[in-house]
Amino acid sequence: MVKKGIRNILFASKDVGWVLEPQAKRLFSMAGLNVPRFTMSSTVEEAVRFAHKIGYPIVAKVVSPRIVHKSDCDGVAVGIDTDGELTKTFTRFSQIEGFVGVLVEEMMSGLELIVGAKIDYQFGPVILLGIGGTGVEIYRDITMRMAPLRERDVESMVKGLKASPLLEGYRGSEPINLSELTRLLITFSELVMDLEEFIESIDLNPVICSSTTCVVADARIMLKETGGNP
């Protein structure tokens, strides 16, 4: 059963056709997934206050219903470490088409993965795991399974990646927390099944995994044009 708060977010996003990142992060947080500390800022002063609260360096992203792929318009700035740099970034983002604000969030470090879902007309919800970040289209290292996922499915997905040694610790590097990745994928697959009637696809890229946690650092939810009423 879809929680009321999640339904409200989906309903408010129907006219746009997709869920903007701040609302998507709130939705995933309601569902039990880890997200960075963040805020949606409509003024420079709000952005700077929040940056002081969580501490530099921070990440800033443009929020616009006209911009689905923020990287296409240089709408993401990473490693901002001063008020002046944040102010300049905010001013630049404000010139982007459809600008409604700036998402300011803490920086996370770890291995970048992609987790995704699409609703296949024949098979239903399909869950994807792969190496994420900007290299996702280069490496194309992904595995897929039909929902719902179980622990054995996640284990099989991880081992099915060519880059699986990176997750398990390679040449002295610290392994990621596979228990947290398993929890994230199982929780995500349950959420996708709950939302099957309303969504077309979901992209979590990147999900940043470390030795302690896995965090949804970026998120996009595409809604069905003709789906159920949330």
TORVEX-978358 format. One record per residue (C-alpha): x negated, z, y; residue in one letter; residue number from 0. Coordinates in nm, 4 decimals. Example, Ala and Ser with C-alpha at 12.3 -4.5 7.8 and 13.67 -1.06 7.14 Angstrom:
<recs>
{c1 -1.2300	c3 0.7800	c2 -0.4500	residuo A	num 0} $
{c1 -1.3670	c3 0.7140	c2 -0.1060	residuo S	num 1} $
</recs>
This chain:
<recs>
{c1 0.0000	c3 0.0000	c2 0.0000	residuo M	num 0} $
{c1 -0.1389	c3 -0.0982	c2 0.3416	residuo V	num 1} $
{c1 -0.1861	c3 0.1940	c2 0.5824	residuo K	num 2} $
{c1 0.0194	c3 0.1887	c2 0.9012	residuo K	num 3} $
{c1 -0.2918	c3 0.1726	c2 1.1234	residuo G	num 4} $
{c1 -0.4233	c3 -0.1275	c2 0.9324	residuo I	num 5} $
{c1 -0.0841	c3 -0.2999	c2 0.9537	residuo R	num 6} $
{c1 -0.0796	c3 -0.2434	c2 1.3300	residuo N	num 7} $
{c1 -0.4208	c3 -0.4085	c2 1.3700	residuo I	num 8} $
{c1 -0.3146	c3 -0.7109	c2 1.1644	residuo L	num 9} $
{c1 0.0135	c3 -0.7441	c2 1.3543	residuo F	num 10} $
{c1 -0.1612	c3 -0.7252	c2 1.6934	residuo A	num 11} $
{c1 -0.4037	c3 -1.0009	c2 1.5837	residuo S	num 12} $
{c1 -0.1501	c3 -1.2526	c2 1.4510	residuo K	num 13} $
{c1 -0.1267	c3 -1.4563	c2 1.7714	residuo D	num 14} $
{c1 -0.5057	c3 -1.4943	c2 1.7879	residuo V	num 15} $
{c1 -0.5300	c3 -1.5880	c2 1.4199	residuo G	num 16} $
{c1 -0.8198	c3 -1.3583	c2 1.3406	residuo W	num 17} $
{c1 -0.9204	c3 -0.9963	c2 1.3955	residuo V	num 18} $
{c1 -1.1786	c3 -0.9399	c2 1.6686	residuo L	num 19} $
{c1 -1.4797	c3 -0.7340	c2 1.5653	residuo E	num 20} $
{c1 -1.3915	c3 -0.4010	c2 1.7323	residuo P	num 21} $
{c1 -1.0507	c3 -0.3984	c2 1.5631	residuo Q	num 22} $
{c1 -1.1996	c3 -0.5224	c2 1.2345	residuo A	num 23} $
{c1 -1.4487	c3 -0.2349	c2 1.2403	residuo K	num 24} $
{c1 -1.1679	c3 0.0133	c2 1.3016	residuo R	num 25} $
{c1 -0.9748	c3 -0.1386	c2 1.0118	residuo L	num 26} $
{c1 -1.2699	c3 -0.1078	c2 0.7735	residuo F	num 27} $
{c1 -1.3350	c3 0.2467	c2 0.8853	residuo S	num 28} $
{c1 -0.9706	c3 0.3336	c2 0.8059	residuo M	num 29} $
{c1 -1.0216	c3 0.1805	c2 0.4609	residuo A	num 30} $
{c1 -1.3232	c3 0.4043	c2 0.3908	residuo G	num 31} $
{c1 -1.6126	c3 0.1690	c2 0.4648	residuo L	num 32} $
{c1 -1.9104	c3 0.2807	c2 0.6736	residuo N	num 33} $
{c1 -1.9500	c3 0.1177	c2 1.0163	residuo V	num 34} $
{c1 -2.2009	c3 0.1875	c2 1.2972	residuo P	num 35} $
{c1 -2.1060	c3 0.4077	c2 1.5899	residuo R	num 36} $
{c1 -1.9602	c3 0.1666	c2 1.8430	residuo F	num 37} $
{c1 -1.7366	c3 0.1243	c2 2.1425	residuo T	num 38} $
{c1 -1.5596	c3 -0.1614	c2 2.3161	residuo M	num 39} $
{c1 -1.6673	c3 -0.1641	c2 2.6815	residuo S	num 40} $
{c1 -1.4811	c3 -0.3452	c2 2.9564	residuo S	num 41} $
{c1 -1.7275	c3 -0.2400	c2 3.2281	residuo T	num 42} $
{c1 -2.1042	c3 -0.2046	c2 3.2561	residuo V	num 43} $
{c1 -2.0630	c3 0.1655	c2 3.3331	residuo E	num 44} $
{c1 -1.8780	c3 0.2246	c2 3.0056	residuo E	num 45} $
{c1 -2.1449	c3 0.0353	c2 2.8122	residuo A	num 46} $
{c1 -2.4304	c3 0.2313	c2 2.9692	residuo V	num 47} $
{c1 -2.2570	c3 0.5659	c2 2.9129	residuo R	num 48} $
{c1 -2.2128	c3 0.4930	c2 2.5445	residuo F	num 49} $
{c1 -2.5724	c3 0.3713	c2 2.5109	residuo A	num 50} $
{c1 -2.6890	c3 0.7050	c2 2.6532	residuo H	num 51} $
{c1 -2.4602	c3 0.8879	c2 2.4104	residuo K	num 52} $
{c1 -2.5963	c3 0.7221	c2 2.0947	residuo I	num 53} $
{c1 -2.9470	c3 0.6506	c2 2.2278	residuo G	num 54} $
{c1 -3.1411	c3 0.3292	c2 2.2747	residuo Y	num 55} $
{c1 -3.2154	c3 0.0820	c2 2.1244	residuo P	num 56} $
{c1 -2.8670	c3 -0.0588	c2 2.0812	residuo I	num 57} $
{c1 -2.6893	c3 -0.3825	c2 1.9898	residuo V	num 58} $
{c1 -2.4495	c3 -0.5619	c2 2.2258	residuo A	num 59} $
{c1 -2.2027	c3 -0.8346	c2 2.1254	residuo K	num 60} $
{c1 -1.9590	c3 -1.0413	c2 2.3252	residuo V	num 61} $
{c1 -1.5905	c3 -0.9905	c2 2.2463	residuo V	num 62} $
{c1 -1.3719	c3 -1.2955	c2 2.3056	residuo S	num 63} $
{c1 -1.0690	c3 -1.4336	c2 2.1205	residuo P	num 64} $
{c1 -1.2147	c3 -1.7800	c2 2.1891	residuo R	num 65} $
{c1 -1.5448	c3 -1.7081	c2 2.0110	residuo I	num 66} $
{c1 -1.5318	c3 -1.6790	c2 1.6325	residuo V	num 67} $
{c1 -1.9053	c3 -1.7322	c2 1.5758	residuo H	num 68} $
{c1 -2.0893	c3 -1.5242	c2 1.8355	residuo K	num 69} $
{c1 -2.4318	c3 -1.6650	c2 1.7465	residuo S	num 70} $
{c1 -2.3161	c3 -2.0133	c2 1.8544	residuo D	num 71} $
{c1 -2.2963	c3 -1.8979	c2 2.2181	residuo C	num 72} $
{c1 -2.5905	c3 -1.6545	c2 2.2063	residuo D	num 73} $
{c1 -2.3376	c3 -1.3735	c2 2.2127	residuo G	num 74} $
{c1 -2.5442	c3 -1.1113	c2 2.0278	residuo V	num 75} $
{c1 -2.8337	c3 -0.9121	c2 2.1746	residuo A	num 76} $
{c1 -3.0372	c3 -0.6825	c2 1.9486	residuo V	num 77} $
{c1 -3.2897	c3 -0.4161	c2 2.0423	residuo G	num 78} $
{c1 -3.1695	c3 -0.3491	c2 2.3976	residuo I	num 79} $
{c1 -3.3617	c3 -0.0429	c2 2.5135	residuo D	num 80} $
{c1 -3.2970	c3 0.0046	c2 2.8870	residuo T	num 81} $
{c1 -3.0006	c3 0.0293	c2 3.1242	residuo D	num 82} $
{c1 -3.1297	c3 -0.2729	c2 3.3131	residuo G	num 83} $
{c1 -3.1465	c3 -0.4901	c2 3.0028	residuo E	num 84} $
{c1 -2.7978	c3 -0.3832	c2 2.8987	residuo L	num 85} $
{c1 -2.6635	c3 -0.4596	c2 3.2473	residuo T	num 86} $
{c1 -2.8182	c3 -0.8089	c2 3.2415	residuo K	num 87} $
{c1 -2.6767	c3 -0.8720	c2 2.8948	residuo T	num 88} $
{c1 -2.3301	c3 -0.7545	c2 2.9982	residuo F	num 89} $
{c1 -2.3388	c3 -0.9842	c2 3.3015	residuo T	num 90} $
{c1 -2.4457	c3 -1.2811	c2 3.0886	residuo R	num 91} $
{c1 -2.1755	c3 -1.2146	c2 2.8294	residuo F	num 92} $
{c1 -1.9111	c3 -1.1896	c2 3.1016	residuo S	num 93} $
{c1 -1.9638	c3 -1.5613	c2 3.1736	residuo Q	num 94} $
{c1 -1.8699	c3 -1.6616	c2 2.8173	residuo I	num 95} $
{c1 -1.5313	c3 -1.8261	c2 2.7654	residuo E	num 96} $
{c1 -1.2473	c3 -1.5829	c2 2.7017	residuo G	num 97} $
{c1 -1.4595	c3 -1.2727	c2 2.7677	residuo F	num 98} $
{c1 -1.2651	c3 -0.9459	c2 2.7267	residuo V	num 99} $
{c1 -1.5501	c3 -0.7003	c2 2.6837	residuo G	num 100} $
{c1 -1.8737	c3 -0.6052	c2 2.5128	residuo V	num 101} $
{c1 -1.9082	c3 -0.4234	c2 2.1832	residuo L	num 102} $
{c1 -2.1938	c3 -0.1713	c2 2.2077	residuo V	num 103} $
{c1 -2.3189	c3 -0.0164	c2 1.8858	residuo E	num 104} $
{c1 -2.6112	c3 0.1655	c2 1.7297	residuo E	num 105} $
{c1 -2.8873	c3 -0.0347	c2 1.5642	residuo M	num 106} $
{c1 -2.9168	c3 -0.0113	c2 1.1879	residuo M	num 107} $
{c1 -3.2173	c3 -0.0936	c2 0.9710	residuo S	num 108} $
{c1 -3.2373	c3 -0.2023	c2 0.6099	residuo G	num 109} $
{c1 -3.1794	c3 -0.4995	c2 0.3822	residuo L	num 110} $
{c1 -2.9220	c3 -0.7472	c2 0.5139	residuo E	num 111} $
{c1 -2.6551	c3 -0.8529	c2 0.2648	residuo L	num 112} $
{c1 -2.3373	c3 -1.0543	c2 0.2966	residuo I	num 113} $
{c1 -2.0127	c3 -0.9361	c2 0.1412	residuo V	num 114} $
{c1 -1.7118	c3 -1.1603	c2 0.1652	residuo G	num 115} $
{c1 -1.3735	c3 -1.2487	c2 0.0259	residuo A	num 116} $
{c1 -1.1447	c3 -1.5458	c2 0.0181	residuo K	num 117} $
{c1 -0.7998	c3 -1.5912	c2 -0.1266	residuo I	num 118} $
{c1 -0.8163	c3 -1.8752	c2 -0.3780	residuo D	num 119} $
{c1 -0.4821	c3 -2.0494	c2 -0.4230	residuo Y	num 120} $
{c1 -0.5358	c3 -2.0542	c2 -0.8005	residuo Q	num 121} $
{c1 -0.7340	c3 -1.7397	c2 -0.8824	residuo F	num 122} $
{c1 -0.6350	c3 -1.5034	c2 -0.6021	residuo G	num 123} $
{c1 -0.8871	c3 -1.2742	c2 -0.4275	residuo P	num 124} $
{c1 -1.2517	c3 -1.3663	c2 -0.4951	residuo V	num 125} $
{c1 -1.5338	c3 -1.1333	c2 -0.3837	residuo I	num 126} $
{c1 -1.8792	c3 -1.2572	c2 -0.2819	residuo L	num 127} $
{c1 -2.2145	c3 -1.0784	c2 -0.2632	residuo L	num 128} $
{c1 -2.5351	c3 -1.2370	c2 -0.1377	residuo G	num 129} $
{c1 -2.8441	c3 -1.2152	c2 0.0735	residuo I	num 130} $
{c1 -2.7160	c3 -1.2005	c2 0.4302	residuo G	num 131} $
{c1 -2.8176	c3 -1.2251	c2 0.7910	residuo G	num 132} $
{c1 -2.9240	c3 -1.5520	c2 0.9488	residuo T	num 133} $
{c1 -3.0798	c3 -1.6676	c2 0.6209	residuo G	num 134} $
{c1 -2.7532	c3 -1.6792	c2 0.4284	residuo V	num 135} $
{c1 -2.7090	c3 -2.0554	c2 0.4762	residuo E	num 136} $
{c1 -3.0746	c3 -2.1222	c2 0.3941	residuo I	num 137} $
{c1 -3.1139	c3 -1.9226	c2 0.0742	residuo Y	num 138} $
{c1 -2.7576	c3 -1.9627	c2 -0.0564	residuo R	num 139} $
{c1 -2.8251	c3 -1.6756	c2 -0.2952	residuo D	num 140} $
{c1 -2.4774	c3 -1.5491	c2 -0.3812	residuo I	num 141} $
{c1 -2.2691	c3 -1.4268	c2 -0.6734	residuo T	num 142} $
{c1 -1.8897	c3 -1.4159	c2 -0.7000	residuo M	num 143} $
{c1 -1.6326	c3 -1.2328	c2 -0.9070	residuo R	num 144} $
{c1 -1.2540	c3 -1.2096	c2 -0.9054	residuo M	num 145} $
{c1 -1.1005	c3 -0.8884	c2 -0.7751	residuo A	num 146} $
{c1 -1.0544	c3 -0.6113	c2 -0.8653	residuo P	num 147} $
{c1 -1.4186	c3 -0.5158	c2 -0.9121	residuo L	num 148} $
{c1 -1.5407	c3 -0.2453	c2 -1.1466	residuo R	num 149} $
{c1 -1.8843	c3 -0.0847	c2 -1.1634	residuo E	num 150} $
{c1 -1.9957	c3 -0.3221	c2 -1.4375	residuo R	num 151} $
{c1 -1.8918	c3 -0.6189	c2 -1.2213	residuo D	num 152} $
{c1 -2.1032	c3 -0.4974	c2 -0.9292	residuo V	num 153} $
{c1 -2.4010	c3 -0.4408	c2 -1.1589	residuo E	num 154} $
{c1 -2.3629	c3 -0.7955	c2 -1.2899	residuo S	num 155} $
{c1 -2.3346	c3 -0.9360	c2 -0.9370	residuo M	num 156} $
{c1 -2.6528	c3 -0.7599	c2 -0.8238	residuo V	num 157} $
{c1 -2.8486	c3 -0.8772	c2 -1.1264	residuo K	num 158} $
{c1 -2.7147	c3 -1.2287	c2 -1.0739	residuo G	num 159} $
{c1 -2.8905	c3 -1.2619	c2 -0.7380	residuo L	num 160} $
{c1 -3.2268	c3 -1.4378	c2 -0.7375	residuo K	num 161} $
{c1 -3.3392	c3 -1.1792	c2 -0.4847	residuo A	num 162} $
{c1 -3.2172	c3 -0.8811	c2 -0.6908	residuo S	num 163} $
{c1 -3.5726	c3 -0.7331	c2 -0.6994	residuo P	num 164} $
{c1 -3.5408	c3 -0.6816	c2 -0.3225	residuo L	num 165} $
{c1 -3.2407	c3 -0.4565	c2 -0.3803	residuo L	num 166} $
{c1 -3.4097	c3 -0.2611	c2 -0.6565	residuo E	num 167} $
{c1 -3.7398	c3 -0.2134	c2 -0.4722	residuo G	num 168} $
{c1 -4.0053	c3 -0.4862	c2 -0.4727	residuo Y	num 169} $
{c1 -4.3817	c3 -0.4324	c2 -0.4533	residuo R	num 170} $
{c1 -4.3511	c3 -0.0808	c2 -0.3252	residuo G	num 171} $
{c1 -4.0558	c3 -0.1345	c2 -0.0924	residuo S	num 172} $
{c1 -3.7827	c3 0.1270	c2 -0.0985	residuo E	num 173} $
{c1 -3.4804	c3 0.0341	c2 -0.3132	residuo P	num 174} $
{c1 -3.1391	c3 0.0318	c2 -0.1523	residuo I	num 175} $
{c1 -2.8758	c3 0.2856	c2 -0.2517	residuo N	num 176} $
{c1 -2.7029	c3 0.0925	c2 -0.5290	residuo L	num 177} $
{c1 -2.4404	c3 0.3657	c2 -0.5678	residuo S	num 178} $
{c1 -2.3365	c3 0.3163	c2 -0.2049	residuo E	num 179} $
{c1 -2.3334	c3 -0.0617	c2 -0.2468	residuo L	num 180} $
{c1 -2.1155	c3 -0.0208	c2 -0.5557	residuo T	num 181} $
{c1 -1.8763	c3 0.2074	c2 -0.3681	residuo R	num 182} $
{c1 -1.8577	c3 -0.0368	c2 -0.0779	residuo L	num 183} $
{c1 -1.7842	c3 -0.3374	c2 -0.3004	residuo L	num 184} $
{c1 -1.5194	c3 -0.1601	c2 -0.5064	residuo I	num 185} $
{c1 -1.3482	c3 -0.0208	c2 -0.1937	residuo T	num 186} $
{c1 -1.3680	c3 -0.3632	c2 -0.0304	residuo F	num 187} $
{c1 -1.2156	c3 -0.5394	c2 -0.3316	residuo S	num 188} $
{c1 -0.9260	c3 -0.2915	c2 -0.3356	residuo E	num 189} $
{c1 -0.8677	c3 -0.3522	c2 0.0349	residuo L	num 190} $
{c1 -0.8741	c3 -0.7299	c2 -0.0112	residuo V	num 191} $
{c1 -0.6130	c3 -0.7057	c2 -0.2851	residuo M	num 192} $
{c1 -0.3922	c3 -0.4967	c2 -0.0558	residuo D	num 193} $
{c1 -0.4300	c3 -0.7553	c2 0.2227	residuo L	num 194} $
{c1 -0.3987	c3 -1.0664	c2 0.0042	residuo E	num 195} $
{c1 -0.0643	c3 -1.1607	c2 0.1568	residuo E	num 196} $
{c1 -0.1992	c3 -1.1561	c2 0.5116	residuo F	num 197} $
{c1 -0.5589	c3 -1.2827	c2 0.5068	residuo I	num 198} $
{c1 -0.7372	c3 -1.6076	c2 0.4442	residuo E	num 199} $
{c1 -1.0931	c3 -1.4752	c2 0.4293	residuo S	num 200} $
{c1 -1.3186	c3 -1.1866	c2 0.5304	residuo I	num 201} $
{c1 -1.6894	c3 -1.2009	c2 0.6148	residuo D	num 202} $
{c1 -1.9057	c3 -0.8902	c2 0.6400	residuo L	num 203} $
{c1 -2.2410	c3 -1.0286	c2 0.7535	residuo N	num 204} $
{c1 -2.4578	c3 -0.8429	c2 0.7604	residuo P	num 205} $
{c1 -2.3928	c3 -0.5367	c2 0.5540	residuo V	num 206} $
{c1 -2.7107	c3 -0.3376	c2 0.6120	residuo I	num 207} $
{c1 -2.8212	c3 -0.1314	c2 0.3131	residuo C	num 208} $
{c1 -3.0942	c3 0.1319	c2 0.3095	residuo S	num 209} $
{c1 -3.2005	c3 0.4006	c2 0.0632	residuo S	num 210} $
{c1 -2.9186	c3 0.6230	c2 0.1901	residuo T	num 211} $
{c1 -2.6225	c3 0.4087	c2 0.2912	residuo T	num 212} $
{c1 -2.4597	c3 0.0660	c2 0.3285	residuo C	num 213} $
{c1 -2.3038	c3 -0.0098	c2 0.6689	residuo V	num 214} $
{c1 -2.0803	c3 -0.2969	c2 0.7813	residuo V	num 215} $
{c1 -2.2746	c3 -0.4207	c2 1.0845	residuo A	num 216} $
{c1 -2.0608	c3 -0.7268	c2 1.1607	residuo D	num 217} $
{c1 -1.7157	c3 -0.8268	c2 1.0465	residuo A	num 218} $
{c1 -1.4617	c3 -1.1057	c2 1.0806	residuo R	num 219} $
{c1 -1.1133	c3 -1.1285	c2 0.9293	residuo I	num 220} $
{c1 -0.9334	c3 -1.4640	c2 0.9322	residuo M	num 221} $
{c1 -0.5552	c3 -1.4383	c2 0.8993	residuo L	num 222} $
{c1 -0.3199	c3 -1.6729	c2 0.7194	residuo K	num 223} $
{c1 -0.1256	c3 -1.9024	c2 0.9500	residuo E	num 224} $
{c1 0.1899	c3 -1.8417	c2 0.7526	residuo T	num 225} $
{c1 0.1695	c3 -1.5128	c2 0.5705	residuo G	num 226} $
{c1 0.3696	c3 -1.2019	c2 0.5273	residuo G	num 227} $
{c1 0.4585	c3 -0.9886	c2 0.8250	residuo N	num 228} $
{c1 0.2144	c3 -0.6963	c2 0.8401	residuo P	num 229} $
</recs>
